[in-house]
Amino acid sequence: MDRSPRMLVVLAVVTALALLYFVNRDPRVGELNAQLEAAPELADYPYRFRVLELADGIAVMSTPRSAEVPVSRFLHAAFPRLRNLPVTDPAMMQAQQQLAERQGRAAALVREHPDVSDVRWELDRRWLQSHGVQLP
């Protein structure tokens, strides 16, 4: 059987799904992400906090840390100079504080939007895996 018709059907389905994704995408998410990108206090940080979705006043944001992944794994990936330091080292403690401050600032910026009442965090598995962090 000729594969051309099958390929056309597959291409049409993929195109339709992509179009559906972009048409149904909430423009407020793009607006919030543009605001995060423009924030000078977040610009020099190696991790980019992003809004993944906005529904019923809850902004779901990406984060590189959670209870299931020790913060040291993120810090070692984001800051190579910290790779051989124990968690108790002052530089690691400072990096943890900086992460908390940046994440808090990102959440505060998003909460300023009139349609956002709260933020829920979702672990950014893709970023962690792409930076060599082993996940459970």
N, C-alpha and C positions, 0 to 999 in steps of 0.2 A: 504494500500500500504506500502511496505517495505521502511523504511526511510534510509537505508544504501546507496542506490544509490544517493539519494539527498544529503546526508552528504558528499559523495565523490565528487560530483559536486561542492558543496559549498567550500570544502577544496581545490579543484583544482583551483577554481576561486580566492580564497584568496591567495593561494600560487603564482599564476601567477601574480596577482597585486603586491604582495610584491617583487617578482623578477623583475618585470618591474620598480618598484620604484628604487630599488638599482642599476639596470643596467643603468638607465637614469640619475642617480644622478651625478651632476657635481663634479669631484674630487677636483676642486679648492675650493669649499665650505668647504670640509673637511680640506683642507690645511689651509684655513683662520681661521677656528675654532680652529685648533691645534695651530696656531700662537697666537690666543687670549688666549687660555688656558695656554700657556707657558709664557705669559707676566707677569713678577713679579709684575708690578704695578697694575695689575687687579686681581691677585691671591687671595688677602685677602678680596675682596669686596663680599658682600652677593649675588649680582646679577651677573650672567654670561651673558655678551653680546655675541650674536651668529650671524653668517651670516646664513640667511635662504635660500637665493638663490642669484645667480649671473647671470645676463642677460644683454647683450648689455652694459657692463661696469658699470652697476648699481648693487651695493651690497645691498640687502635688509637685514637689521639688526634688531634684536629684541631690544626692549627698554621697561622699566617698567613705562615710563611716556609718557603722551600725553596731548593735550588740553582737552580731554574728561575725564581724570582722574587726579585729583589734586595730585601734587607730594607728599603732606603730606600722602596720603593713602599708597603710596609705602614706604615712609620712616618709617611710623609706623609699617608696616609689616616686613620690612627688619631689623629695629633696634628697638627691643622691649623697650629699655630704653627711646625712644622718644615718646612712645604712648600717654602719657598724657600732652605733651608739645604743646603749641600753635605754629602756623607757624612762629610767630614773635620771638620766643625764639632764642637766639644766637646758641644753639646747633642744632636747626632745620635749621637755616640759614647755619651753617657750613656743615651739612649733605647734604643740597641742593647743595652747592658749590662742595662738594666732588663727588656727583652724576654727576654733569655737567662735572667735570674734568675727571672722569673715562669714561664717555660716549664719551667725546671728544677724549680721548686717544685711546679708542677702535676703533673709526672711523678713526683716523689717522693711526693706524696700518693697518687697512684694505685698506685704500687708498694707502698705500705703494706698494701694489701688482700691478704689471704692467697691469693686466687686469681690474683694478678697476679705474673708473674715478670719481665716486660719490657714496654716501651712501644715502639710503632712509630708514627711520625708520618705523617699524611696531610695534604697541603695543603688548606686550607679555601677552595676556589675560590669557593664561593657567597658567603662573607663578603667576600672580596677584590673580586669582581665587583660586589656590592651597594654597595661603597664606592668604586666608580669606578676600581679598579685593572685595567689592561689585562693580560691573561694571554697567554702565548705559545701 
